[in-house]
Amino acid sequence: MRVPFTWLKSYVPELESPQVLEERLAGLGFETDRMERIFQIPSGVVYARVLEAHPIPGTSLKRLVLDAGKVVEVVSGAGNARAGIGVALALPGTEVNGLKIGERTIQGVVSHGMALSPKELGVGEYGGGLLEFPPDALPPGTPLAEAWPEEEVLDIEVTPNRPDALGILGLAFDLHALGYSLILPEVRLETGKVPLPFGLRVEDPRGAPHFTLSYAFGLQVGPSPIWLQRVLFACGMRPISNVVDITNYVMLERAQPMHAFDLRFVGEGILVRRAKPGEKLVTLDGVERELHLEDLVIAGYRGEESFPIGLAGVMGGAESEVREDTEAIALEVAQFDPVSIRKTARRHGLRTEASYRFERGVDPVGQVPAAQRALSLLQALAGARVAERVLEEGTPREPKPIPFRPQYANQLLGTQYPEKVQLGILRRLGCRVEGEGLYRVTPPSRRLDLELEEDLVEEIARIQGYESIPLDLPAFFPAPDNRGVERPYQRERRLRELLSGLGFQEVYTYSFMDPEEASLFRLPPPPWRLKNPLSPEKAALRTHLFPGLLRLLKENLALDRPERALLFEVGRVFGKEGAWVREETHLAGLLFGEGLGLPHGEKLSGYPLLKGLLEAFLNRLGLDLRVEAHPYPFLHPGVSGRVWVEGEEKGFLGQVHPEILKALELPPVHIFELHLPLPEKPLRFQDPSRYPLALRDLAVVVPEATPYGEVKALLRQAAGPYLESLQIFDLYQGPPLREGEKSLAFHLRFRHPERTLKDEEVEEAMARLLTALRSRGWDIRG
Amino acid sequence: MRELEQEALAAIREARDLEALKTLKARYLGKRGLLTQEMKALASLPLEERKAKGQALNALKEAIERALEEREKALVEEELRRALERERQDVSLPGVEVFIGGLHPITLMERELVEIFRSLGYQAVEGPEVESEFFNFDALNIPEHHPARDMWDTFWLEGEEHSLPGPLGEEARGRLLLRTHTSPMQVRYMVAHTPPFRIVVPGRVFRFEQTDATHEAVFHQLEGLVVGKGITMAHLKGAIYELAQALYGPESRVRFQPVYFPFVEPGAQFAIWWPEGRKWLELGGAGMVHPKVFQAVNEYRKSRGLPPAYQGVTGFAFGLGIERLAMLRYNIPDIRYFFGGRLKFLEQFRGIL
């Protein structure tokens, strides 16, 4: 919200400076996003009254004769340039907004200066017409800056809990609580006993719990005085006319939006109801809107018939808008159901100053005072006569007292604020404090956010200043059920550290995937899509990590042409089981390019290297790895393995399918992806045997297609309890073996834990191996 | 004899290798060596002469032996020297290029933060990234249609109602979203555990937001939650103070200002004075756990047949963005680098152990 310093200072006269204000507001919970110095109106811009306006034939321009202390003639193209209005006139030689004004001849007419639009004067965005003032706003020729001084505006953030601070008075009340004195605007209103020419029916009291309608007539609609226009411009609004400006001004002052309907368009009165099927309304912005059955509307009625004239709390209708010839208005000041307003505003994509405030909530008893404030200004600035009677529907909800213990405040804050200080703060904030010990504190009605004792505690701390709360550390033993809860996290972290130690570079990729790309990666369509993705390529949640790694590799290759890469990511993926989300943590690794070796020599790479690294990783965790051939659609059918860790199926390892590589224009890449957590094996310490080893070698001849894993498993199983280790050291094909055969040679180490093995025992084991091999139809090499 | 001596010593001096030396040894001192034969011949000489010649021959023998020994030593040394020379390598050539790994800078920053809080007795736990509306919003006192919801631009999953595991593994139904903050873990953790405790929750969070140099739709937060009897806002300030001191040393300070988050009361935003950069860093939000959050937790526990464990306790919570700190810590100019995946960026953080 934009806070003009001088306006706020008019209610809080002791305010030192905009800088001090910024600091005070920060301490109160209102952060300043930006401070802006505006309205540097040069001395060569003067107030002038338009005496005559003559069209220049053949053009849309006008020749204006102005009283600017002296008579001046200028040319203007503005549509609203006309006799009788006051304008801002830049005299020749003045520089406004970077534009140097000179005497110019336009269409054969000499222009001795320039009548300015708000944009040209640099006070607002509007450039579609002249800035218009009342004809007697200032003595002609007066430098405009005298009545329109500089301003400093703080653009502050008002959090949703403080709708009261969406009015400048709300901030003034907060500053008052800090110790500043406060001057509230005086409301002087003369009313007459006049019969009301309209009625009021609220058909939907839930939508409009409190609704008031006042009558003002005899209005003279025209431009607002300079001070009022200045405030509106400073707040970022465009002045329209005195009547509209006053409703906006009071809204900015009290956070209470209101609307004036031209009485000519309300019929016999106003009806507040939900929209009917097929109803339409042209709103003030000129847009015809189809109303929704849940939209709360302000309707005019004639007998049984009614017709919408405003979208309640959001925007008025175009037809009933106050215009130049409006003489009488019905002034609506109401409280609406925040949720209903929010839904309507969203539905119509209309976020107005009014809806913004209503959906956050307005002071439930603030309607009548706000109406009176607006009526008194209408009386003073637009010559209005005001009827004494006000139509009112619904009863405002009075705030409820909150039990409050100063001791609890200190307990929650860790402070020792004296009771007297605390109660003083609450009183200065406008609370009524009753009772003793256990107090009953009734907050002012504008403070919708104060409901609980804790809310009051925050008020104490806020006004005392958070800096007055000391620093402390709590000491306690956690409840037993919290012990060890960090284990999964710490374990995962160690996995990352371990992988990075083995040479893997960690990367992060987005949790999204392109649903259209699932088929490219030969994956089923992702089960979870976003309702509101940032872009179509990020429209689904990933089911695997490897597509992200491949994409990342591709981008790196395009940019930096690395010769090799070894990457990993630990991240969440999202599967589906029935209606359930199955969120899992995966660990994926990728190996690409030149492998391990001398830069000037041969390299080890590809599948064996990645598998070796995976083995090292798992072995370091004390875990056993087994990979068996299994076709995964996204892997090369010949290099595709299922990974078992300690007998649990954990994922896959292999070469990326050539089709995928082709589509992504990638060279061969090997990947693995496991789901975490990995099994944890309890440590079982074994005293290493000190007895001598018995070493044997064994070469097994098997058919070519027999996997190593099968041979190894058989040997392990058949060798008996004393086989300490088994290691392949040769893999051979060719003569003298027959075609279609291969030989796998193993080193075997036998050892007994408690004594020296006898030769016969080892030979026995070897014999068992041989029998087992032969029973499978395999043999040994002689 | 003089001649023999000169010839022998010269030959030994000039022997080219151990083999030659061996031959020379045989020639002079061998069974049939020249000197040996002279010795044998002594027996035939008269006593006087034998004595004199014997002494001379012995002296000669010793001289030859000494010479042989010296030469042998020199030759062995020479041989070794040559062998070593033959094995000389260009030590300046590079070694086998093993892969050099590294951790992502967010992992590193997260680890640093978690370690700081671990030293204060906090434990790190994690929660799901796909969350239900209930845990992300409602239970945190952010009801539907409340303007406070606007504070979190949310990615919603398609479909009206789905299930996911609740804090106790039970089925939790509702509209699903990508969690907008790590705060739902406050509720999940409290439902499943009893106070007192101290936890931090690091994790990935999501905001429906266009990205630029300082905004990412996906980023990381660290949430803290301490609940127990007599936990105060002073404790919250103390925790953040410890964080500041650990991050930026003894000159660092903390600043707290009121702010609104629906799930804390009083609520605060906090900044840390960064001595090196000489400025306040707005790091995150914090506050005392809102009674309505405790109430929601107790009600949830009750619905699962658990006793209400959150009556008569207070707690504080805080949350901060990890990217922001990492950017400052490592001088990273653009938040998009973290998910940019460029290895030339990531590899620069190897020096951090």
Interface residues (C-beta under 8 A of the other chain):
Chain A: A26 G27 L28 G29 E31 T159 P160 N161 R162 P338 V339 R342 K343 E359 R360 Q411 L412 L413 G414 T415 L452 E454 D455 V457 E458 A461 R462 Y466 E467 I469 P470 L471 D472 L473 P474 F476 F477 P478 A479 D481 N482 V485 E486 P488 Y489 Q490 R493 R496 E497 L499 S500 G501 L502 G503 F504 Q505 E506 V507 Y508 T509 Y510 S511 W528 R529 L530 K531 N532 P533 L534 L541 R551 L552 E555 N556 L559 D560 P562 R564 A565 L566 L567 G571 R572 F574 G578 A579 W580 V581 E583 L596 G597 L598 P599 H600
Chain B: L93 P94 G95 V96 E97 V98 F99 I100 G101 G102 L103 H104 I106 T107 R111 V114 R118 L120 G121 Q123 A124 V125 E126 P128 E129 V130 H145 H146 P147 A148 D150 M151 F155 W156 L157 E158 E161 H162 S163 L164 P165 E171 L176 L178 H193 T194 P195 P196 F197 R198 I199 P202 R204 F206 F208 Q210 A217 V218 V226 G228 G230 I231 T232 M233 A234 H235 K237 G238 A239 Y241 E242 R255 F256 Q257 P258 V259 Y260 P262 E265 P266 G267 A268 Q269 M288 H290 P291 T314 F338 F339 G341 R342 L343 K344 L346 E347
